[in-house]
Amino acid sequence: ADWELLRSETIQLEGAPLATVVLRAFPNPFNPSTRLDFVLPTASAARLAVYEVAGRRLAVLHEGLLAAGPAGFEWDGKDGEGRALASGVYLARLELAGEVRQVKLVMLR
């Protein structure tokens, strides 16, 4: 043989359990507000924000450390300055340690 196995290791990648995180919105479609829920398997820094479909960030619902377990945040259909947004499709985006989860939100005024 041209090669010989010298060592074998099992490596646990940090952040790997986050692959199980699912971001859900209820109700969806909604008026006037929706709740965004997810469960973290481990404590993690997280940012949850709402964006236009074109990509412009409209509102940040949470930014900072979250404990392991269930987390939920309400979005009232307003931008970061408190202005009511129009009916339409928006994206909620959850960023965790390099992982990103997204859910489409439909607001009907």
Biotite code that builds the C-alpha atoms (Angstrom):
import biotite.structure as struc

atoms = struc.array([
    struc.Atom([0.000, 0.000, 0.000], chain_id="A", res_id=1, res_name="ALA", atom_name="CA", element="C"),
    struc.Atom([1.115, 3.558, -0.699], chain_id="A", res_id=2, res_name="ASP", atom_name="CA", element="C"),
    struc.Atom([-0.288, 4.992, 2.520], chain_id="A", res_id=3, res_name="TRP", atom_name="CA", element="C"),
    struc.Atom([-0.590, 4.001, 6.184], chain_id="A", res_id=4, res_name="GLU", atom_name="CA", element="C"),
    struc.Atom([-3.101, 5.248, 8.782], chain_id="A", res_id=5, res_name="LEU", atom_name="CA", element="C"),
    struc.Atom([-1.074, 6.805, 11.585], chain_id="A", res_id=6, res_name="LEU", atom_name="CA", element="C"),
    struc.Atom([-3.835, 8.243, 13.746], chain_id="A", res_id=7, res_name="ARG", atom_name="CA", element="C"),
    struc.Atom([-7.635, 8.427, 13.829], chain_id="A", res_id=8, res_name="SER", atom_name="CA", element="C"),
    struc.Atom([-9.623, 11.085, 15.702], chain_id="A", res_id=9, res_name="GLU", atom_name="CA", element="C"),
    struc.Atom([-13.261, 12.031, 16.144], chain_id="A", res_id=10, res_name="THR", atom_name="CA", element="C"),
    struc.Atom([-13.780, 15.789, 16.154], chain_id="A", res_id=11, res_name="ILE", atom_name="CA", element="C"),
    struc.Atom([-16.871, 17.524, 17.517], chain_id="A", res_id=12, res_name="GLN", atom_name="CA", element="C"),
    struc.Atom([-17.374, 20.726, 15.539], chain_id="A", res_id=13, res_name="LEU", atom_name="CA", element="C"),
    struc.Atom([-18.486, 23.684, 17.619], chain_id="A", res_id=14, res_name="GLU", atom_name="CA", element="C"),
    struc.Atom([-21.891, 24.882, 16.548], chain_id="A", res_id=15, res_name="GLY", atom_name="CA", element="C"),
    struc.Atom([-22.818, 21.587, 14.913], chain_id="A", res_id=16, res_name="ALA", atom_name="CA", element="C"),
    struc.Atom([-25.885, 21.084, 17.174], chain_id="A", res_id=17, res_name="PRO", atom_name="CA", element="C"),
    struc.Atom([-27.307, 24.371, 15.864], chain_id="A", res_id=18, res_name="LEU", atom_name="CA", element="C"),
    struc.Atom([-28.181, 22.531, 12.661], chain_id="A", res_id=19, res_name="ALA", atom_name="CA", element="C"),
    struc.Atom([-31.319, 21.395, 14.519], chain_id="A", res_id=20, res_name="THR", atom_name="CA", element="C"),
    struc.Atom([-32.599, 24.957, 15.096], chain_id="A", res_id=21, res_name="VAL", atom_name="CA", element="C"),
    struc.Atom([-35.899, 25.659, 13.327], chain_id="A", res_id=22, res_name="VAL", atom_name="CA", element="C"),
    struc.Atom([-37.322, 29.184, 13.106], chain_id="A", res_id=23, res_name="LEU", atom_name="CA", element="C"),
    struc.Atom([-41.139, 29.303, 13.092], chain_id="A", res_id=24, res_name="ARG", atom_name="CA", element="C"),
    struc.Atom([-43.641, 32.144, 12.827], chain_id="A", res_id=25, res_name="ALA", atom_name="CA", element="C"),
    struc.Atom([-47.212, 31.996, 14.139], chain_id="A", res_id=26, res_name="PHE", atom_name="CA", element="C"),
    struc.Atom([-49.646, 33.219, 13.032], chain_id="A", res_id=27, res_name="PRO", atom_name="CA", element="C"),
    struc.Atom([-48.474, 33.538, 9.444], chain_id="A", res_id=28, res_name="ASN", atom_name="CA", element="C"),
    struc.Atom([-50.067, 35.289, 7.509], chain_id="A", res_id=29, res_name="PRO", atom_name="CA", element="C"),
    struc.Atom([-50.580, 37.768, 10.336], chain_id="A", res_id=30, res_name="PHE", atom_name="CA", element="C"),
    struc.Atom([-52.203, 41.059, 11.357], chain_id="A", res_id=31, res_name="ASN", atom_name="CA", element="C"),
    struc.Atom([-51.156, 42.969, 13.402], chain_id="A", res_id=32, res_name="PRO", atom_name="CA", element="C"),
    struc.Atom([-48.308, 40.859, 14.881], chain_id="A", res_id=33, res_name="SER", atom_name="CA", element="C"),
    struc.Atom([-46.577, 37.477, 14.677], chain_id="A", res_id=34, res_name="THR", atom_name="CA", element="C"),
    struc.Atom([-44.423, 35.497, 17.093], chain_id="A", res_id=35, res_name="ARG", atom_name="CA", element="C"),
    struc.Atom([-41.070, 34.036, 16.038], chain_id="A", res_id=36, res_name="LEU", atom_name="CA", element="C"),
    struc.Atom([-40.058, 30.952, 18.022], chain_id="A", res_id=37, res_name="ASP", atom_name="CA", element="C"),
    struc.Atom([-37.043, 28.644, 18.070], chain_id="A", res_id=38, res_name="PHE", atom_name="CA", element="C"),
    struc.Atom([-35.207, 26.359, 20.492], chain_id="A", res_id=39, res_name="VAL", atom_name="CA", element="C"),
    struc.Atom([-31.451, 26.596, 21.044], chain_id="A", res_id=40, res_name="LEU", atom_name="CA", element="C"),
    struc.Atom([-29.640, 23.362, 21.996], chain_id="A", res_id=41, res_name="PRO", atom_name="CA", element="C"),
    struc.Atom([-26.813, 25.416, 23.570], chain_id="A", res_id=42, res_name="THR", atom_name="CA", element="C"),
    struc.Atom([-26.359, 29.027, 24.666], chain_id="A", res_id=43, res_name="ALA", atom_name="CA", element="C"),
    struc.Atom([-25.404, 31.158, 21.678], chain_id="A", res_id=44, res_name="SER", atom_name="CA", element="C"),
    struc.Atom([-25.000, 34.700, 20.448], chain_id="A", res_id=45, res_name="ALA", atom_name="CA", element="C"),
    struc.Atom([-27.957, 35.429, 18.208], chain_id="A", res_id=46, res_name="ALA", atom_name="CA", element="C"),
    struc.Atom([-29.430, 38.150, 16.042], chain_id="A", res_id=47, res_name="ARG", atom_name="CA", element="C"),
    struc.Atom([-33.067, 38.021, 14.968], chain_id="A", res_id=48, res_name="LEU", atom_name="CA", element="C"),
    struc.Atom([-34.083, 40.673, 12.457], chain_id="A", res_id=49, res_name="ALA", atom_name="CA", element="C"),
    struc.Atom([-36.777, 41.379, 9.878], chain_id="A", res_id=50, res_name="VAL", atom_name="CA", element="C"),
    struc.Atom([-35.849, 42.290, 6.298], chain_id="A", res_id=51, res_name="TYR", atom_name="CA", element="C"),
    struc.Atom([-37.533, 43.387, 3.106], chain_id="A", res_id=52, res_name="GLU", atom_name="CA", element="C"),
    struc.Atom([-37.405, 40.713, 0.411], chain_id="A", res_id=53, res_name="VAL", atom_name="CA", element="C"),
    struc.Atom([-34.844, 42.952, -1.364], chain_id="A", res_id=54, res_name="ALA", atom_name="CA", element="C"),
    struc.Atom([-32.543, 42.571, 1.662], chain_id="A", res_id=55, res_name="GLY", atom_name="CA", element="C"),
    struc.Atom([-32.830, 45.874, 3.551], chain_id="A", res_id=56, res_name="ARG", atom_name="CA", element="C"),
    struc.Atom([-32.995, 45.350, 7.320], chain_id="A", res_id=57, res_name="ARG", atom_name="CA", element="C"),
    struc.Atom([-36.145, 46.870, 8.820], chain_id="A", res_id=58, res_name="LEU", atom_name="CA", element="C"),
    struc.Atom([-36.115, 45.893, 12.486], chain_id="A", res_id=59, res_name="ALA", atom_name="CA", element="C"),
    struc.Atom([-33.855, 44.040, 14.946], chain_id="A", res_id=60, res_name="VAL", atom_name="CA", element="C"),
    struc.Atom([-35.892, 41.979, 17.419], chain_id="A", res_id=61, res_name="LEU", atom_name="CA", element="C"),
    struc.Atom([-32.934, 40.607, 19.391], chain_id="A", res_id=62, res_name="HIS", atom_name="CA", element="C"),
    struc.Atom([-29.168, 40.919, 19.334], chain_id="A", res_id=63, res_name="GLU", atom_name="CA", element="C"),
    struc.Atom([-26.990, 39.300, 21.998], chain_id="A", res_id=64, res_name="GLY", atom_name="CA", element="C"),
    struc.Atom([-26.536, 36.141, 24.012], chain_id="A", res_id=65, res_name="LEU", atom_name="CA", element="C"),
    struc.Atom([-29.427, 33.721, 24.466], chain_id="A", res_id=66, res_name="LEU", atom_name="CA", element="C"),
    struc.Atom([-29.577, 30.828, 26.921], chain_id="A", res_id=67, res_name="ALA", atom_name="CA", element="C"),
    struc.Atom([-30.154, 27.269, 25.747], chain_id="A", res_id=68, res_name="ALA", atom_name="CA", element="C"),
    struc.Atom([-33.827, 26.356, 25.422], chain_id="A", res_id=69, res_name="GLY", atom_name="CA", element="C"),
    struc.Atom([-36.918, 27.952, 23.899], chain_id="A", res_id=70, res_name="PRO", atom_name="CA", element="C"),
    struc.Atom([-36.859, 31.581, 22.788], chain_id="A", res_id=71, res_name="ALA", atom_name="CA", element="C"),
    struc.Atom([-39.606, 33.716, 21.278], chain_id="A", res_id=72, res_name="GLY", atom_name="CA", element="C"),
    struc.Atom([-39.927, 37.268, 20.056], chain_id="A", res_id=73, res_name="PHE", atom_name="CA", element="C"),
    struc.Atom([-42.918, 39.195, 18.768], chain_id="A", res_id=74, res_name="GLU", atom_name="CA", element="C"),
    struc.Atom([-42.836, 41.382, 15.670], chain_id="A", res_id=75, res_name="TRP", atom_name="CA", element="C"),
    struc.Atom([-45.527, 44.046, 15.506], chain_id="A", res_id=76, res_name="ASP", atom_name="CA", element="C"),
    struc.Atom([-45.225, 44.784, 11.775], chain_id="A", res_id=77, res_name="GLY", atom_name="CA", element="C"),
    struc.Atom([-43.263, 47.994, 12.395], chain_id="A", res_id=78, res_name="LYS", atom_name="CA", element="C"),
    struc.Atom([-39.794, 49.115, 11.426], chain_id="A", res_id=79, res_name="ASP", atom_name="CA", element="C"),
    struc.Atom([-37.041, 50.051, 13.887], chain_id="A", res_id=80, res_name="GLY", atom_name="CA", element="C"),
    struc.Atom([-38.459, 53.580, 14.229], chain_id="A", res_id=81, res_name="GLU", atom_name="CA", element="C"),
    struc.Atom([-41.962, 52.392, 15.058], chain_id="A", res_id=82, res_name="GLY", atom_name="CA", element="C"),
    struc.Atom([-43.539, 53.094, 11.656], chain_id="A", res_id=83, res_name="ARG", atom_name="CA", element="C"),
    struc.Atom([-46.206, 50.610, 10.546], chain_id="A", res_id=84, res_name="ALA", atom_name="CA", element="C"),
    struc.Atom([-45.160, 48.749, 7.405], chain_id="A", res_id=85, res_name="LEU", atom_name="CA", element="C"),
    struc.Atom([-47.408, 47.939, 4.460], chain_id="A", res_id=86, res_name="ALA", atom_name="CA", element="C"),
    struc.Atom([-48.995, 44.582, 3.719], chain_id="A", res_id=87, res_name="SER", atom_name="CA", element="C"),
    struc.Atom([-46.545, 42.318, 1.973], chain_id="A", res_id=88, res_name="GLY", atom_name="CA", element="C"),
    struc.Atom([-43.890, 39.632, 2.244], chain_id="A", res_id=89, res_name="VAL", atom_name="CA", element="C"),
    struc.Atom([-40.997, 40.037, 4.686], chain_id="A", res_id=90, res_name="TYR", atom_name="CA", element="C"),
    struc.Atom([-38.188, 37.763, 5.859], chain_id="A", res_id=91, res_name="LEU", atom_name="CA", element="C"),
    struc.Atom([-37.294, 36.981, 9.457], chain_id="A", res_id=92, res_name="ALA", atom_name="CA", element="C"),
    struc.Atom([-33.634, 35.991, 9.686], chain_id="A", res_id=93, res_name="ARG", atom_name="CA", element="C"),
    struc.Atom([-31.989, 34.305, 12.675], chain_id="A", res_id=94, res_name="LEU", atom_name="CA", element="C"),
    struc.Atom([-28.171, 34.345, 12.742], chain_id="A", res_id=95, res_name="GLU", atom_name="CA", element="C"),
    struc.Atom([-26.383, 31.996, 15.167], chain_id="A", res_id=96, res_name="LEU", atom_name="CA", element="C"),
    struc.Atom([-22.635, 31.269, 15.215], chain_id="A", res_id=97, res_name="ALA", atom_name="CA", element="C"),
    struc.Atom([-22.335, 31.163, 11.435], chain_id="A", res_id=98, res_name="GLY", atom_name="CA", element="C"),
    struc.Atom([-25.691, 29.436, 10.969], chain_id="A", res_id=99, res_name="GLU", atom_name="CA", element="C"),
    struc.Atom([-28.607, 31.275, 9.356], chain_id="A", res_id=100, res_name="VAL", atom_name="CA", element="C"),
    struc.Atom([-32.290, 30.381, 9.498], chain_id="A", res_id=101, res_name="ARG", atom_name="CA", element="C"),
    struc.Atom([-34.972, 32.268, 7.587], chain_id="A", res_id=102, res_name="GLN", atom_name="CA", element="C"),
    struc.Atom([-38.749, 32.231, 7.468], chain_id="A", res_id=103, res_name="VAL", atom_name="CA", element="C"),
    struc.Atom([-41.061, 34.124, 5.111], chain_id="A", res_id=104, res_name="LYS", atom_name="CA", element="C"),
    struc.Atom([-43.613, 36.359, 6.823], chain_id="A", res_id=105, res_name="LEU", atom_name="CA", element="C"),
    struc.Atom([-46.821, 37.531, 5.155], chain_id="A", res_id=106, res_name="VAL", atom_name="CA", element="C"),
    struc.Atom([-48.472, 40.610, 6.656], chain_id="A", res_id=107, res_name="MET", atom_name="CA", element="C"),
    struc.Atom([-52.062, 41.367, 5.671], chain_id="A", res_id=108, res_name="LEU", atom_name="CA", element="C"),
    struc.Atom([-53.278, 44.765, 6.914], chain_id="A", res_id=109, res_name="ARG", atom_name="CA", element="C"),
])
